[in-house]
Amino acid sequence: MSALAALVASGAVSEHVPLGPYTTYKAGGPARFMTEVQDVAALMGLVEAGVATDLPILVLGRGSNLVVADAGFRGLVIRLGSEFARVEVEGTRVRAGGAAPLAHVARSSVDGGLAGLEFFVGVPGSVGGAVRQNAGCFGTETRDRLITASIIDLTDGLSREAGPDDLDMSYRHSNVGSTQIVVDALFQATPGDGHSGRAELRRITRWRRDNQPGGTFNAGSVFKNPPGATAGEIIDSLGLKGLAVGDVSVSPKHANFFVAGPGATSDDIRRLVHEVKDRVLEKTGTMLEPEIQFVGFENDH
């Protein structure tokens, strides 16, 4: 029996798990294998089983920036469990596990009398995803507040502590690879007060509610902003709000959000992304780069 088969037999790894429910689009096929790990020892068990050398790996957070193919994902999906979701205030620093929701990090920092991490309440993801994509909003990025991230490589089990420069963090980019897992991160905040912090959280939350399509199936911003412009303004300027493929359409509220109806497929989402990308390139000469991650598709990027 192979090491992976043994993990399946023990119940540590499941087979043919639908991934749609784990994504904000609620679309997509099953994972060939899936596991949820609760501690570093469990991660080391995956390393010893050699999963990263035998299978494609997908580290799945809150599924807010992800489109899984209708055919599913033929590799192993790894989710960090609740033990990796803890948030602790340490003086003017905040330590958060890789699975911690960013909104929870923001609110915990404010409750701890700190300022500087409120922007995280506007990012619908987890700490691990924020580090990997250098997530940000309202003029602040993860790299601006990150001190170090603890990362484990599933190919060899080696761990490292890395800061923003080590991670080559730039706009929506880092060098964290597909087989590397951010297990926790340490952020620098500043002394603040709860009243001002809670007011800032409300301001950001209200702005999102007023300017983004809440209450819908979407994956947040579809495209990265090109230099000197925003993707939403470019798409809007071409009159593409409302453009639809199947049951997916460009939001009439914010053109860089594509919203899905109950009948939407992942292929519909992918086709609309490419349709908008092609039209923008044809009309403006600007090549928009998707911010969302496509998984399980053939010949995609």
The 8 nearest C-alpha neighbors of each residue, nearest first, counted from 0:
[[1, 4, 5, 2, 3, 8, 6, 7],
 [2, 0, 4, 3, 5, 48, 6, 7],
 [1, 3, 48, 5, 4, 6, 0, 49],
 [4, 2, 6, 5, 1, 48, 7, 50],
 [5, 3, 7, 1, 6, 2, 0, 8],
 [4, 6, 8, 2, 3, 7, 9, 1],
 [5, 7, 3, 9, 11, 4, 8, 12],
 [8, 6, 12, 4, 10, 5, 9, 11],
 [7, 9, 5, 6, 10, 4, 11, 12],
 [8, 10, 6, 7, 11, 5, 12, 4],
 [11, 9, 7, 12, 8, 6, 13, 5],
 [10, 12, 6, 9, 7, 34, 13, 8],
 [13, 11, 7, 34, 10, 6, 33, 32],
 [14, 12, 33, 32, 7, 34, 10, 11],
 [13, 15, 32, 31, 16, 33, 12, 30],
 [16, 14, 31, 30, 29, 32, 17, 13],
 [15, 17, 29, 30, 14, 18, 33, 13],
 [18, 16, 29, 28, 19, 30, 15, 20],
 [19, 17, 29, 21, 20, 28, 27, 16],
 [18, 20, 26, 25, 27, 21, 22, 17],
 [21, 19, 25, 18, 22, 17, 26, 23],
 [20, 22, 18, 19, 62, 23, 61, 25],
 [23, 21, 62, 25, 24, 19, 20, 63],
 [22, 24, 63, 25, 62, 216, 218, 217],
 [23, 25, 216, 217, 26, 22, 218, 259],
 [26, 24, 19, 20, 22, 23, 21, 27],
 [27, 25, 19, 24, 265, 264, 263, 67],
 [28, 26, 69, 67, 19, 68, 265, 71],
 [71, 27, 29, 69, 70, 17, 18, 68],
 [30, 28, 17, 71, 16, 18, 15, 72],
 [29, 31, 72, 16, 32, 15, 71, 73],
 [32, 30, 15, 73, 14, 74, 72, 29],
 [33, 31, 14, 75, 30, 13, 15, 74],
 [32, 34, 76, 13, 75, 12, 77, 30],
 [33, 35, 12, 77, 13, 78, 76, 11],
 [36, 34, 78, 79, 80, 77, 37, 33],
 [37, 35, 79, 80, 41, 38, 78, 34],
 [36, 38, 80, 82, 79, 81, 35, 41],
 [39, 37, 40, 41, 36, 82, 42, 83],
 [38, 40, 42, 41, 43, 37, 36, 182],
 [39, 41, 43, 42, 38, 44, 37, 36],
 [40, 42, 44, 43, 39, 38, 36, 45],
 [43, 41, 39, 45, 44, 40, 46, 36],
 [44, 42, 46, 40, 45, 41, 47, 39],
 [43, 45, 41, 47, 42, 46, 48, 40],
 [44, 46, 48, 42, 43, 47, 50, 49],
 [45, 47, 43, 49, 153, 48, 44, 156],
 [46, 48, 44, 49, 45, 43, 50, 2],
 [49, 47, 2, 45, 46, 50, 3, 44],
 [48, 50, 46, 47, 52, 51, 45, 53],
 [49, 51, 53, 52, 48, 54, 45, 46],
 [52, 50, 154, 54, 53, 49, 153, 56],
 [51, 53, 50, 49, 54, 154, 55, 153],
 [52, 54, 50, 51, 49, 55, 74, 56],
 [55, 53, 74, 51, 50, 52, 56, 75],
 [54, 56, 74, 75, 51, 57, 53, 73],
 [57, 55, 75, 74, 76, 178, 54, 177],
 [56, 58, 76, 59, 77, 75, 177, 55],
 [59, 57, 77, 76, 78, 56, 60, 180],
 [60, 58, 78, 77, 57, 62, 76, 61],
 [59, 61, 62, 125, 78, 98, 58, 128],
 [60, 62, 124, 63, 125, 59, 22, 21],
 [63, 61, 22, 65, 60, 64, 23, 21],
 [64, 62, 218, 23, 61, 65, 124, 22],
 [65, 63, 291, 218, 62, 292, 219, 66],
 [64, 66, 292, 62, 291, 63, 293, 67],
 [65, 67, 293, 292, 294, 265, 68, 27],
 [68, 66, 27, 294, 293, 295, 71, 65],
 [67, 69, 295, 71, 27, 70, 296, 265],
 [68, 70, 27, 28, 71, 265, 67, 264],
 [71, 69, 28, 68, 72, 27, 29, 295],
 [28, 72, 70, 29, 68, 69, 30, 295],
 [71, 73, 30, 295, 74, 31, 29, 294],
 [74, 72, 31, 30, 71, 75, 295, 55],
 [73, 75, 55, 54, 31, 72, 56, 32],
 [74, 76, 32, 56, 33, 57, 55, 77],
 [75, 77, 33, 57, 58, 56, 32, 34],
 [78, 76, 58, 34, 35, 33, 59, 57],
 [77, 79, 35, 59, 58, 80, 34, 36],
 [78, 80, 36, 35, 98, 83, 37, 77],
 [81, 79, 37, 36, 82, 83, 35, 78],
 [80, 82, 84, 83, 37, 79, 98, 85],
 [83, 81, 37, 84, 80, 85, 38, 79],
 [84, 82, 96, 98, 81, 80, 97, 85],
 [85, 83, 99, 98, 96, 81, 82, 97],
 [84, 86, 96, 95, 83, 99, 82, 87],
 [85, 87, 95, 94, 104, 96, 84, 88],
 [86, 88, 94, 93, 89, 95, 85, 107],
 [87, 89, 93, 92, 90, 94, 111, 108],
 [90, 88, 92, 93, 91, 87, 94, 111],
 [91, 89, 92, 88, 93, 111, 113, 190],
 [92, 90, 188, 189, 89, 187, 190, 113],
 [93, 91, 187, 89, 90, 186, 188, 88],
 [92, 94, 88, 186, 185, 89, 87, 95],
 [93, 95, 185, 87, 184, 86, 186, 88],
 [96, 94, 86, 184, 183, 85, 99, 87],
 [97, 95, 183, 83, 84, 99, 85, 98],
 [96, 98, 127, 182, 183, 126, 181, 99],
 [99, 97, 84, 83, 96, 125, 79, 126],
 [98, 100, 84, 96, 125, 97, 126, 85],
 [101, 99, 125, 103, 102, 124, 98, 126],
 [100, 102, 104, 125, 119, 103, 124, 126],
 [101, 103, 120, 105, 104, 100, 119, 106],
 [102, 104, 106, 101, 100, 105, 107, 99],
 [105, 103, 101, 107, 102, 106, 108, 86],
 [106, 104, 117, 102, 116, 108, 103, 119],
 [105, 107, 109, 103, 108, 104, 110, 102],
 [108, 106, 110, 104, 109, 105, 103, 111],
 [107, 109, 111, 113, 105, 106, 110, 104],
 [108, 110, 113, 106, 112, 111, 196, 107],
 [111, 109, 107, 108, 112, 106, 193, 113],
 [112, 110, 108, 109, 113, 107, 88, 193],
 [111, 113, 192, 109, 191, 110, 193, 190],
 [112, 114, 191, 190, 109, 108, 189, 111],
 [115, 113, 191, 189, 188, 116, 190, 109],
 [114, 116, 188, 117, 189, 113, 118, 144],
 [115, 117, 105, 118, 119, 114, 188, 108],
 [116, 118, 105, 119, 115, 120, 200, 114],
 [119, 117, 120, 116, 121, 136, 137, 139],
 [118, 120, 121, 101, 122, 117, 105, 102],
 [121, 119, 102, 118, 105, 122, 117, 101],
 [120, 122, 119, 118, 203, 123, 204, 136],
 [121, 123, 119, 120, 124, 101, 135, 102],
 [124, 122, 63, 121, 101, 125, 102, 120],
 [123, 125, 61, 122, 101, 100, 63, 128],
 [124, 126, 100, 101, 99, 128, 98, 127],
 [127, 125, 97, 129, 128, 99, 101, 98],
 [128, 126, 97, 181, 130, 129, 125, 131],
 [127, 129, 131, 125, 130, 126, 132, 124],
 [128, 130, 134, 126, 133, 132, 127, 131],
 [131, 129, 133, 127, 128, 132, 126, 141],
 [130, 132, 128, 173, 129, 175, 133, 127],
 [133, 131, 171, 172, 134, 129, 130, 173],
 [134, 132, 171, 130, 141, 129, 172, 131],
 [135, 133, 129, 132, 141, 140, 171, 130],
 [134, 136, 140, 139, 141, 133, 122, 137],
 [135, 137, 138, 139, 118, 140, 121, 122],
 [138, 136, 139, 118, 135, 140, 203, 121],
 [137, 139, 136, 140, 135, 118, 143, 141],
 [140, 138, 135, 136, 137, 143, 118, 141],
 [141, 139, 135, 142, 143, 134, 133, 136],
 [140, 142, 133, 143, 134, 144, 135, 145],
 [143, 141, 145, 140, 144, 163, 133, 168],
 [144, 142, 141, 140, 145, 139, 163, 146],
 [145, 143, 187, 186, 142, 141, 146, 188],
 [144, 146, 186, 142, 147, 141, 143, 185],
 [147, 145, 186, 185, 162, 187, 144, 148],
 [148, 146, 162, 161, 185, 145, 184, 160],
 [147, 149, 184, 161, 160, 183, 150, 185],
 [150, 148, 160, 183, 182, 181, 159, 184],
 [149, 151, 181, 159, 180, 158, 182, 148],
 [152, 150, 158, 180, 179, 157, 156, 153],
 [153, 151, 179, 156, 154, 157, 178, 155],
 [154, 152, 46, 156, 178, 155, 51, 179],
 [153, 155, 51, 152, 156, 46, 52, 178],
 [154, 156, 157, 153, 152, 46, 47, 49],
 [157, 155, 153, 152, 46, 154, 151, 43],
 [156, 158, 155, 152, 151, 159, 153, 154],
 [159, 157, 151, 150, 152, 156, 149, 160],
 [160, 158, 150, 149, 161, 151, 157, 148],
 [159, 161, 149, 148, 147, 150, 162, 158],
 [160, 162, 147, 148, 165, 159, 166, 149],
 [161, 163, 147, 165, 164, 146, 166, 148],
 [164, 162, 166, 142, 168, 165, 167, 145],
 [163, 165, 167, 166, 162, 168, 161, 142],
 [166, 164, 162, 161, 163, 167, 168, 174],
 [165, 167, 163, 164, 174, 168, 173, 162],
 [168, 166, 164, 173, 165, 174, 163, 169],
 [169, 167, 173, 166, 163, 172, 133, 164],
 [168, 170, 172, 171, 167, 173, 133, 142],
 [169, 171, 172, 133, 168, 132, 134, 140],
 [172, 170, 132, 133, 134, 169, 173, 223],
 [173, 171, 132, 169, 170, 168, 133, 131],
 [174, 172, 168, 167, 166, 131, 175, 132],
 [173, 175, 166, 167, 176, 172, 168, 131],
 [176, 174, 173, 131, 179, 166, 177, 180],
 [177, 175, 179, 178, 174, 131, 180, 173],
 [176, 178, 179, 56, 57, 175, 58, 180],
 [179, 177, 153, 176, 152, 56, 51, 180],
 [180, 178, 152, 176, 177, 151, 153, 175],
 [179, 181, 151, 150, 182, 152, 178, 58],
 [180, 182, 150, 127, 97, 183, 149, 148],
 [183, 181, 97, 149, 96, 150, 180, 83],
 [184, 182, 96, 97, 149, 95, 181, 148],
 [183, 185, 148, 95, 94, 147, 149, 96],
 [184, 186, 94, 147, 146, 93, 145, 148],
 [187, 185, 145, 93, 144, 146, 92, 94],
 [186, 188, 92, 144, 146, 145, 91, 93],
 [189, 187, 115, 91, 92, 114, 113, 186],
 [188, 190, 114, 113, 91, 115, 191, 187],
 [189, 191, 113, 114, 112, 91, 188, 192],
 [192, 190, 113, 114, 112, 189, 193, 196],
 [191, 193, 112, 194, 195, 196, 113, 190],
 [192, 194, 196, 112, 195, 109, 197, 110],
 [193, 195, 197, 196, 192, 198, 109, 199],
 [196, 194, 198, 197, 193, 192, 199, 191],
 [195, 197, 193, 199, 198, 109, 194, 192],
 [196, 198, 200, 199, 194, 195, 193, 201],
 [197, 199, 195, 201, 196, 200, 202, 194],
 [200, 198, 202, 196, 197, 201, 203, 195],
 [199, 201, 197, 203, 202, 198, 117, 204],
 [202, 200, 204, 198, 199, 203, 205, 197],
 [203, 201, 199, 205, 200, 204, 206, 198],
 [204, 202, 206, 200, 205, 201, 121, 199],
 [203, 205, 201, 207, 206, 202, 200, 208],
 [204, 206, 208, 202, 207, 203, 201, 209],
 [207, 205, 209, 203, 208, 204, 210, 202],
 [208, 206, 204, 210, 211, 205, 209, 203],
 [207, 209, 205, 206, 210, 211, 213, 204],
 [210, 208, 206, 207, 205, 211, 212, 213],
 [211, 209, 207, 208, 206, 252, 253, 212],
 [210, 212, 207, 208, 253, 213, 209, 252],
 [213, 211, 252, 215, 214, 253, 210, 250],
 [212, 214, 215, 211, 208, 207, 216, 217],
 [213, 215, 212, 216, 217, 208, 211, 258],
 [216, 214, 213, 217, 258, 212, 259, 260],
 [215, 217, 24, 259, 258, 23, 260, 25],
 [218, 216, 258, 24, 219, 23, 257, 215],
 [219, 217, 63, 64, 23, 24, 220, 65],
 [218, 220, 217, 256, 221, 64, 63, 123],
 [219, 221, 256, 255, 222, 218, 290, 223],
 [220, 222, 290, 255, 291, 289, 256, 219],
 [223, 221, 289, 290, 288, 220, 287, 230],
 [224, 222, 290, 288, 289, 225, 230, 287],
 [223, 225, 229, 230, 222, 228, 226, 287],
 [224, 226, 228, 223, 229, 227, 230, 287],
 [227, 225, 228, 224, 229, 223, 230, 285],
 [226, 228, 225, 229, 224, 230, 233, 232],
 [229, 227, 226, 225, 224, 230, 232, 233],
 [230, 228, 224, 231, 232, 225, 233, 227],
 [229, 231, 224, 233, 232, 255, 234, 222],
 [230, 232, 255, 254, 234, 229, 233, 235],
 [231, 233, 235, 229, 230, 234, 236, 254],
 [232, 234, 236, 230, 235, 231, 229, 237],
 [235, 233, 231, 237, 236, 232, 239, 254],
 [234, 236, 232, 238, 237, 233, 254, 239],
 [237, 235, 233, 238, 234, 232, 239, 231],
 [238, 236, 235, 234, 239, 233, 279, 282],
 [237, 239, 235, 236, 240, 234, 241, 242],
 [238, 240, 242, 237, 235, 234, 241, 249],
 [241, 239, 251, 249, 242, 254, 238, 250],
 [240, 242, 249, 248, 251, 250, 239, 243],
 [243, 241, 239, 248, 249, 240, 244, 271],
 [244, 242, 248, 247, 241, 245, 249, 271],
 [245, 243, 247, 271, 267, 246, 248, 270],
 [244, 246, 247, 267, 243, 263, 264, 262],
 [245, 247, 263, 260, 262, 259, 244, 248],
 [248, 246, 259, 244, 243, 258, 245, 263],
 [249, 247, 243, 242, 257, 258, 241, 250],
 [250, 248, 257, 241, 240, 242, 254, 256],
 [249, 251, 252, 257, 253, 254, 256, 240],
 [252, 250, 240, 241, 253, 249, 254, 212],
 [251, 253, 250, 212, 211, 210, 254, 240],
 [254, 252, 250, 255, 256, 211, 251, 231],
 [255, 253, 231, 256, 250, 235, 240, 249],
 [256, 254, 231, 220, 253, 221, 230, 257],
 [257, 255, 220, 254, 250, 253, 219, 221],
 [258, 256, 249, 250, 248, 217, 255, 247],
 [257, 259, 217, 248, 216, 247, 250, 215],
 [260, 258, 247, 216, 263, 246, 217, 248],
 [259, 261, 246, 263, 262, 247, 258, 216],
 [262, 260, 263, 259, 246, 25, 216, 264],
 [261, 263, 260, 246, 264, 259, 245, 247],
 [264, 262, 246, 260, 261, 259, 247, 267],
 [265, 263, 267, 266, 26, 262, 268, 69],
 [264, 266, 268, 267, 68, 27, 69, 26],
 [265, 267, 269, 264, 268, 270, 69, 68],
 [268, 266, 264, 270, 265, 269, 244, 245],
 [269, 267, 265, 271, 266, 270, 247, 272],
 [268, 270, 266, 272, 271, 267, 265, 273],
 [269, 271, 273, 267, 272, 268, 266, 274],
 [272, 270, 274, 268, 273, 269, 244, 275],
 [273, 271, 269, 275, 270, 274, 276, 268],
 [272, 274, 276, 270, 271, 275, 277, 269],
 [273, 275, 271, 277, 276, 272, 270, 278],
 [276, 274, 278, 272, 277, 273, 279, 271],
 [275, 277, 273, 279, 274, 278, 287, 272],
 [278, 276, 280, 274, 275, 279, 273, 281],
 [279, 277, 281, 275, 280, 276, 282, 274],
 [280, 278, 282, 276, 281, 277, 283, 275],
 [279, 281, 284, 285, 277, 286, 278, 283],
 [280, 282, 278, 279, 284, 283, 277, 285],
 [283, 281, 279, 280, 278, 284, 237, 285],
 [284, 282, 285, 280, 279, 281, 278, 233],
 [283, 285, 280, 281, 282, 286, 279, 278],
 [286, 284, 280, 283, 287, 279, 225, 281],
 [287, 285, 280, 288, 284, 276, 279, 225],
 [286, 288, 276, 285, 222, 289, 225, 223],
 [287, 289, 222, 223, 290, 286, 276, 225],
 [290, 288, 222, 291, 221, 223, 287, 292],
 [289, 291, 222, 223, 221, 288, 292, 220],
 [290, 292, 64, 289, 65, 221, 293, 218],
 [293, 291, 65, 66, 64, 294, 290, 289],
 [292, 294, 66, 67, 65, 291, 296, 295],
 [295, 293, 67, 296, 68, 66, 292, 72],
 [294, 296, 72, 68, 71, 67, 297, 293],
 [297, 295, 68, 294, 299, 298, 293, 67],
 [296, 298, 299, 295, 294, 68, 300, 293],
 [299, 297, 296, 300, 295, 293, 294, 68],
 [300, 298, 297, 296, 293, 294, 295, 269],
 [299, 298, 293, 292, 289, 296, 294, 297]]
